[in-house]
Amino acid sequence: MAGRLDLVRDLLDTKVTDRHGREMGRVDGVVLQLDGRGAPRVAAIAIGSSVLARRVAPFLGRWAAGLERALGIDEGRPLRIPFAEVLAITDHIRVDVAVGETPASAVEHRLRNVVSSIPGGSS
């Protein structure tokens, strides 16, 4: 990944797909690393509702993280994908990770179970 990125324009809210083309979510945050020698570098992209909510207001981020805990979907959240795993940035971001290897698939399954347990919910 050589070149310059506009973090807001090129990364935030961009769809992320795994190495097989399956959608993993959208970039909700960017993790920067400071090494003390120069400009910060992008260490990872973050995917998760608590990260997105924190961008709006810190208390919303705490609330979303609490909801994830209450629903039992907080393990491995937010999902952080090392920037070294980014294969391409086009109209979406393709990463060298399979969604099934991440907590993202467990969250999806847990949420399906929660929705299907609600009267009138579909599976």
PyMOL commands that set and color helices and strands:
alter all, ss='L'
color gray80, all
select helices_A, chain A and resi 7-11+49-56+58-71+83-85+99-101+103-117
alter helices_A, ss='H'
color red, helices_A
select strands_A, chain A and resi 15-17+23-26+29-33+41-47+79-82+86-89+93-95
alter strands_A, ss='S'
color yellow, strands_A
deselect
rebuild
show_as cartoon
